Amino acid sequence: MFLWQKNFAVFAAFALLLPVMRLILNGKRANLGVHPLKRLLDVLREDCALTGTKEGCGEGECGACTVLVDGAPVNSCLVPAAQVAGTRVTTIEGLSGRHPLQRAFVEHGGAQCGICTPGMIMAAIALGPRPTLQDMRVGLAGNLCRCTGYSAIYRSIAAAAKSKNRRERKARRAKNSRSSNKQERRKRRIARNTS
Amino acid sequence: MPPTVSHRTLFEPKSLRDALKMLRDEGPLTPMAGCTDLYVALNFGTLQETRFLNLWRLDALRTIEMRGDLLCIGAMATHTDLIRSPLVRRRIPMLAAASSEVGGAQIQNRGTLGGNIANASPAGDTLPALAAADASVVLTSAAGARRVAFSAFYTGYRATVRRPDELIAGVEVPVLRGRQAFRKVGTRAAQAISKVVMAARFEPSRGSGPAVVRVAFGSVAPTVVRATRTEAALAAGQSLDVALGILTEEIAPIDDIRSTAVYRRRVASNLLAGFWTSKK
């Protein structure tokens, strides 16, 4: 009885101190009881066990901790948890290892030591479907890499854009030639992506 | 190691009125916008403040619109908002240029104009643009709003006229004619704090009215400064060499981790000379 009361007090204190925060994390609803001023980076790594997001400098210079908040790249080391309540947050884990950029970074040497890579890929996603070299330079100016000299990273992004456009053309052709049920195909795609 | 936050409190207002009430009744609170400066201090362990006011959800402060002849930019407009706004790009292109040189995309997506003003760094990139535009800062409190000319907003190093119960609601920019320019000189094209930053504006005289010259520098004094005597000399039609002589006396740069006073004087002169000679 005493123990229960003690535990209840602890539980109540936590419930009072840490309001539950709702957000969409990597496409799934998440309710998190975290301190509103905790850094998004720490929430992801400690409370959600998503350690793909790295901490580099802790001052918004290196971009290693880049995640997408409502589709826009941000440095998660500079974002308080309270400011992402009700938003869609996407981390490198949200790409499930199947994103064309991830494959391209592997195939074209865009990743060497790997610390900057999750941040590079998240920032590259925000560049849109057909970025020019200038777009890449400007869009990735906030991401530092000490291994590749950047050229391999730009090559990887260009290759991913190419493969993505090729796949889209192929999909369009397939769609035009076959009269398959659109709804069915969508279901199959979702099942494939979430499995 | 992650910074400790457990002893800190966050106030979450639902509206601007809410926020102003909290500032009046619960103060002193530290207003928190995009956190791109505040959280650097937190991560470094140098942040003393423990009570914060979250302004991020106050969408009323995010608008960019015309009110009569004035371009009103809400304090919570991010640098990305400023770069993308057709109004800002058309009316005050030097501000859009300044915003596009603030940090990388990640910082531009979070950092706000109001935050840049409130942080009061002498190296703030948008500040010379606002000074050269003769902008005014709108300060609101529960008691009402007041407007302060941007050139009177800073009183010293990291010191402003903002009272603890006031929020920066936004800035108002008058109609600007003529040519504008913004130049930032740093160690790297992006993501570097400036060694010298300049915004300048030249409006040729029309009819009987005098020419308008505005030259503002960052990183060459304890606050962002307007080189008023240099401006007057140029507006009066004196030669560039005379004006540059006045400028080197007028600014007071120092040696620090980013640059030296000698370099800063030289570059400030070169930037102004570049602006002035390319105007014709």
Chai-1 contact restraints between the chains, C-beta under 6 A:
chainA,res_idxA,chainB,res_idxB,connection_type,confidence,min_distance_angstrom,max_distance_angstrom,comment,restraint_id
A,H35,B,V5,contact,1.0,0.0,6.0,A-B,restraint_1
A,P36,B,L10,contact,1.0,0.0,6.0,A-B,restraint_2
A,L37,B,V5,contact,1.0,0.0,6.0,A-B,restraint_3
A,L37,B,R8,contact,1.0,0.0,6.0,A-B,restraint_4
A,L37,B,L10,contact,1.0,0.0,6.0,A-B,restraint_5
A,K38,B,V5,contact,1.0,0.0,6.0,A-B,restraint_6
A,D42,B,P2,contact,1.0,0.0,6.0,A-B,restraint_7
A,G58,B,N43,contact,1.0,0.0,6.0,A-B,restraint_8
A,E59,B,V40,contact,1.0,0.0,6.0,A-B,restraint_9
A,G60,B,T36,contact,1.0,0.0,6.0,A-B,restraint_10
A,G60,B,I107,contact,1.0,0.0,6.0,A-B,restraint_11
A,G63,B,Q106,contact,1.0,0.0,6.0,A-B,restraint_12
A,T66,B,Q106,contact,1.0,0.0,6.0,A-B,restraint_13
A,A72,B,N109,contact,1.0,0.0,6.0,A-B,restraint_14
A,P73,B,A105,contact,1.0,0.0,6.0,A-B,restraint_15
A,P73,B,Q106,contact,1.0,0.0,6.0,A-B,restraint_16
A,V74,B,Q106,contact,1.0,0.0,6.0,A-B,restraint_17
A,V74,B,N109,contact,1.0,0.0,6.0,A-B,restraint_18
A,V74,B,R110,contact,1.0,0.0,6.0,A-B,restraint_19
A,N75,B,Q106,contact,1.0,0.0,6.0,A-B,restraint_20
A,L78,B,C35,contact,1.0,0.0,6.0,A-B,restraint_21
A,L78,B,T36,contact,1.0,0.0,6.0,A-B,restraint_22
A,L78,B,Y39,contact,1.0,0.0,6.0,A-B,restraint_23
A,P80,B,C35,contact,1.0,0.0,6.0,A-B,restraint_24
A,A82,B,L10,contact,1.0,0.0,6.0,A-B,restraint_25
A,A82,B,N54,contact,1.0,0.0,6.0,A-B,restraint_26
A,Q83,B,W56,contact,1.0,0.0,6.0,A-B,restraint_27
A,G139,B,A105,contact,1.0,0.0,6.0,A-B,restraint_28
A,A141,B,G104,contact,1.0,0.0,6.0,A-B,restraint_29
A,A141,B,A190,contact,1.0,0.0,6.0,A-B,restraint_30
A,A141,B,Q191,contact,1.0,0.0,6.0,A-B,restraint_31
A,G142,B,G103,contact,1.0,0.0,6.0,A-B,restraint_32
A,G142,B,G104,contact,1.0,0.0,6.0,A-B,restraint_33
A,G142,B,A105,contact,1.0,0.0,6.0,A-B,restraint_34
A,G142,B,Q106,contact,1.0,0.0,6.0,A-B,restraint_35
A,G142,B,Q191,contact,1.0,0.0,6.0,A-B,restraint_36
